């Protein structure tokens, strides 16, 4: 059994004291874990302020166990179809790679294989997007059908069609990337997909796999900004990956993590 601590949407910056306080409390139990996976939006605004990336990297390096991370929209910019906020560019993506590390990766976690990809590249037309698709196809093609794969991606990649039809355009990874990912995963044994981005905890069974949305360690969004589809709680996920391809997830609200709501308990820095 391997224990993974799943952390997401931390929005770290020297300018965000509440985010830092919650980060420290949320990651205090990492010594009992084999790996920390951060599912994106590591920084408050790394896409426009590289100092946030450097600050967050120092906090990651202070963790007592190995870690991996994928970027979110606040780290490298959003998909070009999303017009609210900075868009992903080569320079922003390169800053992530330089300050944090690879934006797509493959790590072994016990009997499992964790595969992380950069969802912000989808639809960008950047060279890095084509390179990532080639890498992902090759990576998955080498996996045994008997070895479980854990896909890690910032934006959710699946939901019932009715939900996709009415959801805000920025909530899910865009098409045709979602369909392409689904086709690739159909050729491997992938019981679980991890995502973040929505600041809500949710376990959604769709098709033959579970899609687990990690909560934020920073702050949830009020109903007027975002309707509830899961649990609006600040915390982390304790994920136990078994050798028989079982995955047991638990929402954990560590002591000291404040339950904050954006624009109510703390100002909205994106206004």
Backbone bond lengths (Angstrom), bond angles and torsions (degrees), N, CA, C in turn:
res aa  C-N    CA-C-N  psi(-1)  N-CA   C-N-CA  omega(-1)  CA-C   N-CA-C  phi
1 X - - - 1.471 - - 1.525 109.52 -
2 X 1.320 117.38 129.93 1.464 122.90 177.09 1.517 109.05 -112.06
3 X 1.322 116.42 135.19 1.464 121.74 179.38 1.531 109.42 -104.20
4 X 1.323 115.85 123.27 1.466 122.83 178.31 1.516 108.16 -115.87
5 X 1.319 116.54 134.32 1.461 121.01 172.00 1.525 107.37 -98.07
6 X 1.329 115.98 118.57 1.460 121.33 -178.18 1.521 108.65 -100.26
7 X 1.321 115.67 122.91 1.460 122.95 -176.70 1.526 108.12 -125.14
8 X 1.329 117.07 143.58 1.461 118.60 -178.13 1.517 111.38 -152.40
9 X 1.320 114.47 158.27 1.469 122.77 170.39 1.528 111.50 47.77
10 X 1.334 114.91 57.49 1.469 121.58 -177.19 1.520 112.66 -87.51
11 X 1.340 117.86 -26.06 1.466 123.65 174.43 1.534 111.31 52.37
12 X 1.331 114.86 52.10 1.459 121.01 -174.54 1.526 112.33 -79.70
13 X 1.306 114.61 141.83 1.462 122.44 176.85 1.513 108.00 -170.96
14 X 1.319 116.15 150.33 1.459 119.43 173.00 1.520 110.84 -62.66
15 X 1.344 116.82 -16.60 1.462 122.07 -179.90 1.538 112.61 -91.88
16 X 1.337 117.16 5.22 1.470 120.75 -175.51 1.528 110.05 -128.09
17 X 1.324 117.69 76.80 1.475 120.16 -175.55 1.520 113.92 -60.67
18 X 1.336 118.42 -36.05 1.464 119.88 179.67 1.525 111.00 -65.41
19 X 1.320 116.63 -37.44 1.459 120.70 178.10 1.526 110.89 -64.99
20 X 1.324 116.20 -39.33 1.464 120.29 -179.79 1.526 110.65 -67.58
21 X 1.328 117.17 -43.94 1.465 120.81 179.28 1.523 110.80 -59.11
22 X 1.335 117.00 -45.08 1.455 120.21 179.40 1.527 112.00 -67.43
23 X 1.319 117.12 -35.90 1.466 120.90 177.45 1.525 110.74 -61.10
24 X 1.303 116.45 -48.19 1.467 120.65 -179.08 1.524 110.31 -59.27
25 X 1.330 117.25 -44.97 1.465 120.68 -179.94 1.524 111.33 -68.17
26 X 1.326 116.76 -39.42 1.462 120.74 -175.67 1.516 112.24 -69.36
27 X 1.326 117.31 -32.05 1.465 120.70 -176.11 1.526 112.69 -99.64
28 X 1.327 117.59 9.87 1.464 120.30 -176.97 1.524 112.52 -66.38
29 X 1.332 118.04 -22.95 1.456 120.62 -175.39 1.528 113.34 -99.35
30 X 1.315 117.58 17.33 1.463 120.00 -175.18 1.522 113.37 -67.26
31 X 1.312 118.95 -20.75 1.468 119.79 -179.44 1.523 111.87 -61.69
32 X 1.313 117.54 -20.87 1.456 120.71 179.24 1.538 111.76 -91.08
33 X 1.341 116.30 9.36 1.466 120.91 -176.92 1.525 110.50 -114.31
34 X 1.322 115.11 159.46 1.460 120.98 175.64 1.525 112.03 -92.68
35 X 1.339 116.92 -23.02 1.458 121.40 -175.32 1.515 109.19 -160.64
36 X 1.330 115.85 145.55 1.464 122.11 169.67 1.527 107.86 -108.89
37 X 1.322 116.10 128.35 1.463 121.46 174.13 1.518 107.87 -113.31
38 X 1.337 115.89 121.54 1.468 119.84 174.71 1.521 108.43 -101.37
39 X 1.351 115.92 129.50 1.459 121.27 -169.06 1.531 112.15 -102.94
40 X 1.327 117.57 26.81 1.453 119.95 170.08 1.509 115.83 103.91
41 X 1.336 115.32 165.60 1.455 123.74 -167.14 1.523 109.51 52.79
42 X 1.300 112.53 50.33 1.463 121.52 175.42 1.522 110.42 -63.64
43 X 1.329 116.90 -35.22 1.458 122.12 -172.56 1.525 112.44 -113.08
44 X 1.319 113.90 160.07 1.459 120.32 175.64 1.522 110.65 -66.26
45 X 1.328 117.33 -45.06 1.462 120.76 -179.14 1.522 110.47 -161.59
46 X 1.330 115.07 54.38 1.458 119.07 179.38 1.512 113.33 -63.24
47 X 1.337 116.85 -23.39 1.461 119.92 179.50 1.522 111.97 -62.50
48 X 1.343 117.05 -29.88 1.461 120.65 -178.46 1.523 112.91 -118.35
49 X 1.318 117.36 -11.39 1.458 121.51 -178.80 1.529 109.36 -132.54
50 X 1.334 118.05 91.93 1.468 120.90 -177.96 1.527 113.76 -58.04
51 X 1.325 117.60 -22.22 1.466 119.32 177.48 1.529 111.13 -60.53
52 X 1.344 117.04 -32.17 1.454 119.90 177.50 1.525 111.12 -63.54
53 X 1.332 116.96 -37.57 1.463 120.58 178.21 1.524 110.86 -64.21
54 X 1.313 116.28 -43.55 1.461 119.81 -179.99 1.524 110.96 -65.79
55 X 1.305 116.67 -40.45 1.462 121.28 179.67 1.533 110.01 -63.17
56 X 1.334 116.29 -45.42 1.457 120.54 -179.29 1.526 111.43 -66.40
57 X 1.320 117.51 -36.93 1.464 120.30 178.63 1.526 110.70 -61.44
58 X 1.308 117.52 -40.09 1.462 120.35 177.56 1.526 111.22 -61.28
59 X 1.328 117.08 -40.03 1.466 120.11 178.82 1.529 111.21 -68.60
60 X 1.311 117.75 -38.45 1.460 120.47 176.12 1.524 111.09 -62.80
61 X 1.319 116.14 -43.55 1.465 119.75 -178.15 1.517 112.60 -67.80
62 X 1.338 117.31 -19.44 1.462 120.82 177.80 1.525 112.43 -79.50
63 X 1.338 117.67 -10.46 1.460 120.51 178.22 1.531 109.48 -66.20
64 X 1.326 117.67 144.48 1.469 120.22 -175.88 1.521 113.94 -84.91
65 X 1.329 118.26 2.53 1.464 121.97 179.66 1.523 109.07 -131.90
66 X 1.331 118.09 164.96 1.470 119.97 177.90 1.521 111.86 -61.28
67 X 1.339 116.26 153.24 1.449 121.62 179.31 1.527 110.76 -140.96
68 X 1.319 114.98 155.57 1.464 122.79 170.71 1.522 106.94 -138.63
69 X 1.322 116.83 157.89 1.461 120.44 -177.37 1.520 110.24 -151.10
70 X 1.331 115.39 145.80 1.466 121.41 169.67 1.526 107.78 -111.62
71 X 1.322 118.21 150.64 1.469 120.11 -178.88 1.517 112.95 -80.26
72 X 1.342 114.78 153.89 1.461 121.98 173.68 1.515 110.31 -115.81
73 X 1.314 116.28 -176.99 1.459 121.06 -176.84 1.525 112.60 -64.47
74 X 1.329 118.17 -32.30 1.457 119.78 178.18 1.527 112.32 -78.46
75 X 1.326 116.72 -9.83 1.464 121.06 179.67 1.518 112.91 -92.88
76 X 1.349 117.07 -40.97 1.466 120.69 -174.08 1.527 113.19 -130.92
77 X 1.338 117.84 -0.30 1.456 121.14 -175.15 1.517 111.12 100.60
78 X 1.330 116.38 164.68 1.465 121.10 -173.45 1.520 111.64 -99.21
79 X 1.335 114.42 171.57 1.458 120.34 175.44 1.531 109.64 -59.30
80 X 1.329 118.63 143.31 1.469 120.74 -174.85 1.518 114.77 -57.12
81 X 1.342 118.09 -25.81 1.462 120.11 -179.32 1.525 111.94 -72.01
82 X 1.338 116.77 -15.08 1.459 121.26 -179.80 1.524 108.10 -93.86
83 X 1.313 117.52 120.36 1.463 121.64 -172.42 1.524 113.08 -97.57
84 X 1.326 117.95 0.89 1.459 121.80 -177.89 1.525 109.34 -99.63
85 X 1.334 116.84 99.12 1.455 120.35 178.80 1.518 111.61 106.44
86 X 1.338 116.76 175.53 1.462 120.77 -178.42 1.519 112.22 -65.18
87 X 1.310 115.81 147.05 1.462 123.22 -179.44 1.528 108.95 -99.86
88 X 1.328 116.04 148.06 1.462 120.22 178.34 1.528 110.06 -60.66
89 X 1.324 115.13 138.73 1.462 122.56 176.21 1.520 108.17 -135.48
90 X 1.321 115.56 168.43 1.460 120.23 176.95 1.524 110.39 -59.66
91 X 1.330 116.88 -45.18 1.460 119.67 -177.52 1.526 111.86 -63.87
92 X 1.330 117.74 -40.32 1.460 120.62 -179.60 1.527 110.70 -68.04
93 X 1.302 115.68 -41.61 1.466 118.73 177.39 1.523 110.53 -65.16
94 X 1.327 117.63 -41.15 1.465 120.88 179.75 1.526 111.74 -63.78
95 X 1.344 116.82 -34.63 1.469 119.91 177.06 1.524 111.09 -63.02
96 X 1.334 116.66 -41.55 1.465 119.68 176.48 1.531 110.53 -58.66
97 X 1.327 115.57 -49.60 1.468 120.27 -178.53 1.521 110.51 -59.88
98 X 1.326 116.87 -39.29 1.463 121.40 -178.55 1.530 112.06 -71.97
99 X 1.325 117.36 -41.53 1.472 120.48 -172.85 1.535 112.67 -92.40
100 X 1.337 117.38 -34.71 1.470 120.42 -175.36 1.525 111.90 -107.29
101 X 1.324 116.51 -47.08 1.467 120.16 -178.88 1.515 110.58 140.51
102 X 1.315 115.83 -167.90 1.465 121.27 -176.68 1.522 110.72 -57.33
103 X 1.344 116.08 142.27 1.469 119.97 178.20 1.523 111.88 -92.82
104 X 1.337 117.02 -6.11 1.465 121.37 168.17 1.522 107.36 -140.51
105 X 1.330 115.70 144.51 1.459 119.24 -170.06 1.524 110.72 -161.30
106 X 1.327 113.80 169.17 1.459 123.39 -178.03 1.523 106.80 -139.69
107 X 1.339 117.17 122.96 1.465 120.28 176.99 1.527 108.61 -135.43
108 X 1.314 115.58 147.07 1.460 121.36 175.64 1.523 108.72 -90.19
109 X 1.324 116.19 133.29 1.465 122.45 178.45 1.523 106.61 -128.01
110 X 1.315 116.81 91.99 1.449 120.19 -173.72 1.515 109.94 61.54
111 X 1.328 116.37 -127.05 1.463 121.17 178.75 1.521 112.77 -82.91
112 X 1.326 116.34 -5.75 1.458 121.38 -177.84 1.530 111.19 -94.47
113 X 1.320 115.08 162.93 1.460 123.36 170.29 1.521 107.53 -121.27
114 X 1.323 116.96 122.38 1.463 121.39 175.93 1.528 108.56 -98.55
115 X 1.324 116.33 128.55 1.463 122.81 -178.19 1.523 108.12 -122.14
116 X 1.325 116.69 116.61 1.457 121.36 -179.69 1.514 111.29 -105.70
117 X 1.344 116.31 139.96 1.463 120.58 178.72 1.531 109.98 -135.45
118 X 1.333 114.92 160.00 1.460 123.20 -178.34 1.528 109.46 -94.42
119 X 1.343 116.50 99.85 1.467 121.26 -177.71 1.515 112.48 -68.35
120 X 1.331 117.33 -20.98 1.467 120.22 -175.79 1.527 112.13 -71.46
121 X 1.327 116.80 -17.22 1.461 120.22 179.70 1.516 113.29 -77.13
122 X 1.337 117.78 -17.81 1.465 120.46 -173.69 1.530 110.89 -60.76
123 X 1.316 115.63 124.75 1.458 121.75 179.38 1.508 114.57 81.54
124 X 1.325 117.12 4.64 1.472 120.01 -175.59 1.524 112.82 -79.73
125 X 1.329 116.81 -27.14 1.453 119.87 -175.55 1.522 113.21 75.03
126 X 1.311 117.96 3.11 1.465 121.17 179.08 1.528 110.24 -71.20
127 X 1.324 114.73 154.36 1.457 118.80 176.44 1.516 112.23 -57.79
128 X 1.340 115.38 -33.92 1.463 119.81 -179.68 1.521 111.89 -64.42
129 X 1.337 117.58 -28.57 1.467 119.54 178.56 1.526 110.65 -67.45
130 X 1.323 116.96 -47.85 1.464 120.63 178.96 1.530 110.50 -62.55
131 X 1.323 116.44 -40.61 1.465 120.07 178.88 1.523 111.19 -62.92
132 X 1.341 116.67 -38.68 1.458 119.66 -179.41 1.532 110.79 -67.95
133 X 1.343 117.82 -41.79 1.463 119.64 178.76 1.527 110.43 -60.72
134 X 1.315 116.68 -43.68 1.472 119.82 179.29 1.524 110.46 -61.92
135 X 1.333 115.29 -44.85 1.467 119.97 179.38 1.522 110.65 -61.65
136 X 1.341 117.64 -45.09 1.463 121.03 -177.46 1.524 110.81 -63.65
137 X 1.324 116.85 -43.42 1.458 119.96 178.86 1.522 111.05 -61.01
138 X 1.325 116.53 -43.63 1.463 120.14 179.96 1.517 111.59 -68.71
139 X 1.322 116.20 -39.28 1.458 121.12 -179.42 1.526 110.54 -62.67
140 X 1.328 117.33 -47.71 1.458 120.54 -178.10 1.524 111.77 -71.02
141 X 1.328 116.51 -31.32 1.467 119.66 -178.95 1.524 111.88 -65.72
142 X 1.321 117.46 -23.39 1.461 120.70 -178.56 1.527 113.10 -88.17
143 X 1.338 117.22 -3.79 1.464 119.76 -176.37 1.536 111.65 -86.13
144 X 1.313 114.16 137.88 1.455 119.95 174.53 1.519 109.71 -67.55
145 X 1.331 116.33 144.21 1.467 120.32 177.33 1.526 111.59 -64.16
146 X 1.331 116.62 -13.49 1.461 120.19 -177.43 1.526 112.51 -96.73
147 X 1.321 117.77 -9.11 1.460 119.70 -178.94 1.525 109.88 -99.23
148 X 1.340 117.96 123.58 1.468 119.63 -176.54 1.525 112.58 -70.48
149 X 1.329 114.80 139.17 1.465 123.06 179.22 1.526 108.70 -109.80
150 X 1.311 116.09 135.44 1.463 123.62 173.31 1.522 107.50 -111.25
151 X 1.336 116.87 112.49 1.468 120.54 178.43 1.519 108.83 -89.57
152 X 1.334 116.38 133.60 1.459 122.80 -179.44 1.524 108.40 -119.96
153 X 1.336 116.49 122.07 1.464 121.56 -175.17 1.525 108.01 -151.16
154 X 1.323 118.69 140.10 1.458 120.19 -174.46 1.526 112.48 -63.03
155 X 1.316 117.50 -51.07 1.464 120.51 -177.29 1.529 110.66 -91.74
156 X 1.337 117.78 140.89 1.463 119.74 175.23 1.519 110.95 -56.73
157 X 1.334 115.36 148.73 1.467 120.06 -175.31 1.514 113.22 -118.38
158 X 1.338 118.34 2.71 1.462 119.62 -179.59 1.515 110.67 -157.85
159 X 1.326 115.37 152.73 1.464 124.23 174.78 1.523 106.27 -172.78
160 X 1.324 117.93 166.16 1.471 119.42 174.35 1.532 110.86 -57.40
161 X 1.325 116.57 148.36 1.461 121.32 -175.96 1.524 112.31 -57.13
162 X 1.329 116.81 -38.33 1.453 119.42 179.48 1.509 112.82 -62.43
163 X 1.318 116.36 -36.16 1.465 119.96 178.49 1.519 110.76 -72.27
164 X 1.322 116.62 -42.06 1.462 120.08 178.99 1.529 111.20 -60.72
165 X 1.313 116.97 -34.04 1.467 121.52 -175.56 1.521 112.31 -68.01
166 X 1.327 117.45 -28.98 1.469 119.99 -175.76 1.520 113.16 -110.51
167 X 1.329 118.02 -5.89 1.463 120.78 -177.79 1.522 110.70 -72.24
168 X 1.338 117.68 150.01 1.468 120.22 174.23 1.525 110.23 -56.64
169 X 1.311 116.90 146.04 1.470 120.80 -174.26 1.521 113.23 -62.05
170 X 1.332 116.63 -24.12 1.457 119.40 -177.21 1.525 113.47 -86.19
171 X 1.350 118.00 -7.20 1.471 119.59 -172.55 1.518 112.57 -72.78
172 X 1.330 117.60 -43.01 1.458 121.92 -175.28 1.524 110.55 -108.47
173 X 1.334 115.82 157.50 1.456 119.74 170.05 1.523 108.04 -57.34
174 X 1.322 117.90 142.09 1.473 120.38 -174.38 1.524 112.76 -75.46
175 X 1.316 114.22 158.93 1.461 119.72 167.63 1.539 108.01 -79.86
176 X 1.346 118.92 151.83 1.466 126.38 5.03 1.535 114.22 -87.11
177 X 1.328 117.59 10.00 1.462 119.55 -176.81 1.529 111.74 -61.84
178 X 1.339 117.27 -39.66 1.466 119.23 -179.33 1.528 111.42 -58.75
179 X 1.318 116.12 -45.95 1.467 120.02 -179.09 1.523 111.23 -66.92
180 X 1.311 116.60 -36.24 1.467 119.68 -179.91 1.526 110.54 -67.73
181 X 1.320 116.60 -39.59 1.467 120.43 176.87 1.522 110.21 -64.29
182 X 1.321 117.21 -44.62 1.461 121.01 179.93 1.527 110.86 -58.68
183 X 1.326 117.22 -40.56 1.467 120.58 179.39 1.520 110.96 -66.01
184 X 1.323 117.17 -41.18 1.466 120.30 179.43 1.525 111.17 -66.47
185 X 1.322 116.64 -40.55 1.465 119.30 -178.23 1.522 111.97 -70.61
186 X 1.322 117.70 -22.69 1.464 120.32 -179.80 1.522 112.18 -66.51
187 X 1.324 116.44 -17.53 1.466 120.78 -177.85 1.526 112.84 -93.87
188 X 1.341 117.27 -2.39 1.462 120.91 179.97 1.527 108.88 -129.28
189 X 1.323 115.10 173.62 1.464 120.33 176.54 1.528 107.45 -94.07
190 X 1.330 116.12 96.96 1.471 121.61 -177.45 1.522 108.92 -121.89
191 X 1.337 116.68 90.78 1.462 118.98 -178.91 1.522 114.43 -75.49
192 X 1.363 117.19 -17.69 1.459 119.10 -169.39 1.522 111.74 -145.36
193 X 1.344 115.53 135.75 1.463 123.09 172.35 1.521 107.44 -120.40
194 X 1.333 116.46 129.01 1.460 122.51 177.30 1.522 109.63 -102.43
195 X 1.319 116.58 134.10 1.461 120.82 173.06 1.524 109.03 -142.76
196 X 1.326 115.67 173.07 1.462 122.04 177.65 1.515 108.83 -134.53
197 X 1.328 117.43 -127.11 1.461 124.65 167.67 1.528 115.07 76.43
198 X 1.337 119.19 -38.35 1.455 120.96 -170.17 1.534 111.84 -92.35
199 X 1.321 117.51 -8.04 1.466 121.36 -179.94 1.531 111.21 60.93
200 X 1.326 116.21 30.19 1.462 121.44 176.33 1.533 108.68 -138.27
201 X 1.337 115.02 144.76 1.467 120.10 175.68 1.524 108.76 -89.71
202 X 1.327 115.36 130.23 1.465 118.92 -178.59 1.523 109.65 -154.35
203 X 1.311 116.93 138.13 1.458 123.00 171.43 1.522 107.20 -115.72
204 X 1.318 116.28 106.95 1.459 122.78 -174.01 1.526 109.15 -113.56
205 X 1.319 116.81 116.69 1.457 121.31 174.31 1.522 108.37 -88.55
206 X 1.334 114.28 117.97 1.470 120.18 -176.87 1.519 107.48 -136.47
207 X 1.313 116.13 119.28 1.455 118.95 -175.18 1.516 109.66 67.07
208 X 1.322 115.89 -132.13 1.460 120.15 -176.96 1.520 112.49 -102.95
209 X 1.339 117.55 19.34 1.464 117.94 178.71 1.525 110.63 -142.75
210 X 1.322 113.76 162.71 1.459 121.11 177.16 1.525 109.20 -99.52
211 X 1.330 115.34 136.43 1.456 121.90 175.62 1.524 106.98 -110.59
212 X 1.319 115.10 114.08 1.460 121.42 -174.60 1.521 109.24 -106.17
213 X 1.338 115.95 118.62 1.460 121.52 178.50 1.527 108.24 -94.62
214 X 1.316 116.70 120.55 1.461 120.85 -179.86 1.529 110.02 -80.13
215 X 1.317 117.72 144.77 1.465 120.55 179.00 1.525 111.08 -78.71
216 X 1.289 115.72 172.82 1.464 122.08 175.23 1.528 110.41 -85.82
217 X 1.323 116.45 148.18 1.466 119.52 168.88 1.521 111.06 -91.58
218 X 1.350 116.61 -5.33 1.468 120.41 -171.89 1.523 112.35 -100.11
219 X 1.344 117.27 -71.97 1.461 121.60 -175.09 1.522 109.19 -161.05
220 X 1.324 116.46 144.63 1.462 120.75 174.14 1.525 109.15 -87.93
221 X 1.330 115.53 167.67 1.459 120.62 -178.78 1.525 109.59 -101.15
222 X 1.328 118.50 141.06 1.467 120.58 179.26 1.522 111.12 -66.71
223 X 1.320 115.68 159.73 1.462 121.03 -177.06 1.529 112.22 -58.67
224 X 1.319 117.66 -32.47 1.465 119.27 -178.87 1.526 111.55 -67.84
225 X 1.336 116.20 -21.51 1.457 120.69 178.66 1.526 111.95 -95.96
226 X 1.334 115.48 -30.46 1.462 119.69 -174.89 1.528 109.33 -157.73
227 X 1.328 117.22 123.90 1.455 121.78 178.91 1.532 110.52 -73.49
228 X 1.305 116.32 150.19 1.465 121.53 179.43 1.528 110.21 -76.78
229 X 1.331 114.71 130.20 1.460 121.49 169.55 1.525 110.03 -123.75
230 X 1.328 115.41 -10.69 1.461 122.65 177.25 1.517 108.07 -141.68
231 X 1.329 116.08 -149.38 1.462 121.33 178.48 1.514 110.06 -97.49
232 X 1.314 116.64 124.98 1.461 121.80 176.46 1.526 108.50 -89.90
233 X 1.333 114.56 87.74 1.457 121.55 178.69 1.523 108.42 -137.57
234 X 1.317 116.12 146.54 1.461 121.16 173.72 1.528 108.21 -88.86
235 X 1.308 116.68 133.21 1.456 120.12 -179.53 1.509 111.81 170.25
236 X 1.315 115.25 -159.42 1.457 123.22 -179.64 1.528 107.95 -134.72
237 X 1.318 115.98 173.99 1.458 121.23 175.68 1.521 108.96 -116.88
238 X 1.322 116.43 127.36 1.459 121.92 170.11 1.519 106.47 -92.15
239 X 1.318 115.95 117.51 1.458 121.78 -173.92 1.521 109.41 -118.19
240 X 1.320 116.41 117.51 1.457 122.39 177.06 1.523 108.84 -101.86
241 X 1.332 116.26 119.38 1.456 122.75 -178.69 1.518 108.54 -104.80
242 X 1.330 116.63 114.38 1.452 121.52 -176.34 1.513 112.53 -89.69
243 X 1.325 117.32 156.78 1.472 121.24 -179.90 1.516 113.38 -67.33
244 X 1.338 117.44 -15.19 1.466 121.43 179.42 1.528 111.77 -97.77
245 X 1.341 116.89 22.82 1.469 123.84 178.20 1.522 113.09 72.96
246 X 1.332 117.45 14.20 1.458 119.82 174.80 1.526 109.60 -84.45
247 X 1.317 115.59 149.26 1.467 121.64 178.90 1.522 107.67 -137.14
248 X 1.328 115.71 118.98 1.455 121.23 179.42 1.525 108.36 -112.08
249 X 1.337 116.41 120.86 1.462 121.49 -176.95 1.518 110.27 -115.43
250 X 1.320 114.83 142.10 1.468 120.66 178.25 1.524 109.39 -137.20
251 X 1.319 116.25 128.76 1.459 120.94 171.83 1.521 108.32 -72.25
252 X 1.325 116.73 124.69 1.460 121.79 -178.88 1.529 108.58 -119.46
253 X 1.317 115.73 130.72 1.462 122.05 175.04 1.525 107.55 -112.01
254 X 1.334 117.16 87.37 1.463 120.39 -172.95 1.528 111.99 -61.51
255 X 1.328 116.63 151.11 1.467 119.85 175.32 1.525 110.52 -55.76
256 X 1.303 116.02 136.55 1.457 120.86 179.12 1.510 114.77 94.04
257 X 1.336 117.56 -11.07 1.466 120.32 176.43 1.528 108.14 -82.11
258 X 1.313 116.30 115.91 1.462 120.95 179.97 1.519 109.85 -78.83
259 X 1.328 115.73 137.76 1.457 121.17 176.52 1.527 108.16 -85.93
260 X 1.334 115.38 95.37 1.453 122.11 -173.04 1.520 111.10 -106.11
261 X 1.325 115.61 144.01 1.457 122.29 173.26 1.522 108.54 -117.34
262 X 1.319 114.97 127.30 1.457 121.06 -178.31 1.524 110.54 -61.48
263 X 1.325 115.83 138.76 1.472 124.64 178.74 1.523 112.76 71.04
264 X 1.331 115.64 1.85 1.474 119.55 174.23 1.524 109.87 -117.69
265 X 1.328 115.88 -55.70 1.464 120.13 178.83 1.534 112.35 -90.99
266 X 1.316 116.25 -28.87 1.458 121.49 178.58 1.528 108.28 -137.99
267 X 1.337 117.52 151.80 1.469 119.70 179.57 1.522 111.20 -65.51
268 X 1.312 115.90 152.95 1.467 120.78 176.05 1.536 107.93 -85.48
269 X 1.350 117.05 110.43 1.467 119.09 -177.43 1.515 113.57 -73.67
270 X 1.328 117.80 -7.29 1.454 121.08 -178.17 1.515 113.61 -97.74
271 X 1.326 117.56 -0.37 1.462 121.24 176.82 1.543 110.16 -70.89
